[in-house]
Amino acid sequence: MKNRFKKLPKKRQNSDYWIYGHHAVIGALNNNNREKYEINFTFEAEKKLIQEVDIKKYKFAKRNKTREEIENLLGGISNHQGVCLRVEKLKMPELKEFIDNCDEENSIIVLLDQLEDSQNVGAIFRSALAFKLDGIILTQDNSVSENSFLTKAASSGIDKVPFTKIKNISSCIKKLKESGYWIYGLEMSAEKSLKETKFAKKVVIILGSENKGLRKITTSLCDEVIKIDISDELESLNVSNTAAIAFYEISSSTLKS
């Protein structure tokens, strides 16, 4: 006798979350690859949104709420700017597809090796968007996952800058080198500076974790390890500040060369 009961679909495991803040929500709404479920906004936030997107075209639920109601939805977060959108996490491409979608002639990719702080990673997405990087690679282990704080800090960058995650950094770097990329690690203890470096046409910048910097295995895989010259009064820069400076310098250099 056949089973009369249909097998229930597996429940989503931490795959949906709230995006909040005007720019982050706009970015998600305009991303056709982003699955969206419902939006909540104050009347003031709705007026601002409809100046940039056609809210009526979306089929998901739309609800007017007070700022306090939205804050409660977000578990106490108050800097939501009167709007929040419940979405599915983005599907990431495999590494080969990610590389194939990058520019074949001039390309800049950043590889984040075990960065765990959402604000830092979000800020790096924002800088990557500002300086037109081809994409971001994150490590699977000891690395932040897509979440509300990251998306807010990215200010739409996560929905505009391609990204993927990799399990093995050695095999990843091998594939990048085979695709013509030159690998640069950023480390404050390096001897050669960013200003002294003549960059290749296809660049991978590797940034290490907030606390430990580049791992030894990662450093050994780099073609060059370089630093940003700073005042002796300061030991180091925040990783997101380091990223912004490097992106600016390298993007300017590759455009000139």
C-alpha positions in Angstrom: 0.0 0.0 0.0 1.4 3.4 -1.0 2.1 5.9 1.7 -0.9 8.4 1.8 1.2 11.1 3.4 3.4 13.3 1.2 6.9 13.9 2.4 7.1 17.4 3.8 9.8 19.7 2.4 12.8 20.3 4.6 12.5 23.4 6.7 14.9 26.1 5.7 17.9 26.3 8.1 18.9 29.9 8.7 18.6 30.7 5.0 16.3 33.7 5.3 16.9 36.9 7.2 16.0 40.6 7.4 17.8 43.2 5.4 17.3 46.7 6.8 18.3 50.2 5.8 17.3 52.1 2.7 20.3 51.5 0.4 20.6 47.8 1.4 16.9 47.2 0.8 17.1 49.0 -2.6 20.0 46.8 -3.6 18.1 43.7 -2.7 14.9 44.8 -4.4 16.9 45.5 -7.7 18.7 42.2 -7.6 16.8 39.7 -9.8 18.8 36.8 -8.3 17.5 37.6 -4.8 14.5 35.7 -3.4 12.3 38.2 -1.5 9.4 37.3 0.9 8.0 40.5 2.6 8.7 44.1 3.2 7.8 46.3 6.1 8.1 50.1 6.0 6.9 53.3 7.7 4.9 55.7 5.6 8.0 58.0 5.4 10.3 55.2 4.3 7.7 54.1 1.7 7.6 57.5 0.1 11.4 57.5 -0.2 11.5 53.9 -1.7 8.9 54.6 -4.4 11.1 57.4 -5.8 13.7 54.7 -6.7 11.8 51.4 -7.2 8.3 50.4 -8.4 7.1 48.7 -5.2 3.8 47.7 -6.8 5.4 45.3 -9.2 6.6 43.0 -6.4 4.2 40.1 -5.5 5.3 39.6 -1.9 3.6 41.0 1.1 3.9 44.8 1.8 3.1 46.1 5.3 3.1 49.6 6.8 4.4 49.6 10.3 5.7 52.0 12.9 9.4 52.4 13.6 8.9 50.7 16.9 7.2 47.7 15.3 10.0 47.4 12.8 12.5 47.6 15.6 10.7 44.7 17.4 10.8 42.7 14.2 14.6 43.2 14.0 15.1 42.2 17.6 15.9 45.7 18.9 17.9 47.1 16.0 17.1 50.8 15.8 19.2 52.0 12.8 16.8 50.5 10.2 15.7 53.8 8.6 12.1 52.7 8.7 12.4 49.7 6.3 13.2 46.0 6.4 13.0 43.2 3.8 12.9 39.5 4.5 15.0 37.7 1.9 16.7 34.4 1.1 20.5 34.2 1.3 22.1 34.5 -2.1 23.1 31.4 -4.0 26.9 31.5 -4.6 28.5 30.3 -7.8 31.2 27.6 -7.9 34.8 29.0 -8.1 35.1 28.1 -11.8 31.9 30.0 -12.7 33.0 32.9 -10.5 36.4 33.2 -12.3 34.8 32.7 -15.7 32.6 35.7 -15.1 35.5 38.0 -14.3 37.2 40.3 -16.8 39.7 38.3 -18.9 42.1 41.2 -19.4 42.0 43.5 -16.3 40.6 42.0 -13.1 40.9 42.6 -9.4 39.6 40.1 -6.9 39.9 40.2 -3.1 40.2 37.0 -1.1 39.2 37.3 2.6 41.0 34.6 4.6 39.0 33.8 7.7 37.4 37.2 8.4 34.8 36.9 11.0 33.5 40.4 11.7 30.3 41.3 9.8 31.0 45.1 9.9 34.5 44.7 8.5 33.3 42.3 5.7 30.4 44.5 4.9 32.6 47.6 4.6 34.9 45.6 2.3 31.9 44.8 0.1 31.1 48.5 0.0 34.7 49.4 -1.0 34.8 46.6 -3.6 31.7 48.2 -5.2 33.2 51.7 -5.0 36.4 50.6 -6.8 34.7 48.2 -9.2 36.3 45.0 -8.2 35.3 41.9 -10.1 34.4 40.0 -6.9 35.1 38.7 -3.5 36.1 35.2 -2.3 35.6 34.1 1.3 36.8 31.0 3.1 34.2 28.6 4.2 35.7 28.0 7.7 36.1 30.6 10.4 34.4 33.2 8.1 31.3 35.3 8.5 28.2 34.3 6.6 25.6 36.6 4.9 23.6 38.3 7.6 21.7 41.5 8.5 24.7 43.4 9.9 27.0 42.6 7.0 24.3 43.6 4.5 23.7 46.9 6.2 27.4 47.7 6.4 27.7 46.8 2.7 25.1 49.4 1.7 23.9 47.3 -1.3 27.4 46.0 -2.1 26.5 42.4 -1.3 23.7 42.5 -4.0 26.0 44.1 -6.6 29.5 42.6 -6.1 29.7 38.8 -7.0 31.1 36.6 -4.3 31.7 33.0 -3.5 33.1 30.8 -0.7 35.8 28.2 -1.0 36.8 25.2 1.3 40.5 24.9 0.4 42.6 28.0 -0.1 45.5 26.1 -1.7 43.4 24.7 -4.5 41.6 28.0 -4.9 44.8 30.0 -5.4 46.1 27.3 -7.8 43.0 27.8 -10.0 43.4 31.5 -9.8 47.1 31.3 -10.9 46.1 29.0 -13.7 43.6 31.7 -14.8 46.4 34.3 -15.0 46.1 36.0 -11.7 49.1 37.3 -9.6 48.6 36.8 -5.9 49.4 39.6 -3.5 49.1 39.2 0.3 48.8 42.3 2.5 50.8 42.0 5.7 52.1 44.8 7.9 55.4 42.9 8.5 56.2 42.8 4.8 59.3 44.6 3.5 57.9 45.8 0.1 55.3 48.5 0.2 52.1 49.0 -1.9 53.6 52.1 -3.5 56.7 50.3 -4.7 54.7 47.5 -6.3 54.1 47.3 -10.0 50.8 45.3 -10.3 49.9 42.7 -12.9 46.8 43.1 -15.1 45.0 40.4 -13.1 45.3 40.8 -9.4 44.1 38.8 -6.3 44.5 40.7 -3.0 44.5 38.5 0.1 43.5 40.0 3.5 44.0 38.0 6.6 41.8 37.8 9.8 41.2 40.7 12.1 43.4 39.3 14.9 46.1 37.2 13.3 46.5 38.6 9.8 47.6 36.2 7.1 48.1 32.6 8.0 51.5 31.0 7.2 50.0 28.7 4.6 48.4 31.7 2.9 51.6 33.7 2.9 53.5 30.8 1.3 51.0 30.7 -1.6 51.4 34.4 -2.4 53.5 35.6 -5.3 54.3 38.8 -3.4 53.6 40.0 0.2 53.3 43.7 0.5 52.4 46.3 3.1 50.8 49.8 3.4 53.2 52.4 4.7 51.8 54.1 7.8 53.1 56.2 10.6 55.3 54.6 13.3 52.8 55.9 15.8 50.3 53.3 14.8 50.8 49.5 14.8 48.3 48.6 12.1 45.1 49.6 10.3 41.7 48.1 10.6 41.3 45.4 7.8 38.5 47.3 6.1 40.6 50.5 6.0 43.5 48.5 4.6 41.1 47.1 2.0 39.8 50.5 0.9 43.4 51.9 0.5 44.6 48.8 -1.4 41.6 48.8 -3.7 42.1 52.5 -4.6 45.8 52.1 -5.2 45.6 48.9 -7.2 42.6 49.9 -9.3 44.4 53.2 -10.1 47.6 51.3 -11.0 46.0 48.7 -13.2 44.0 51.4 -15.1 47.2 53.3 -15.8 49.3 50.3 -16.9 
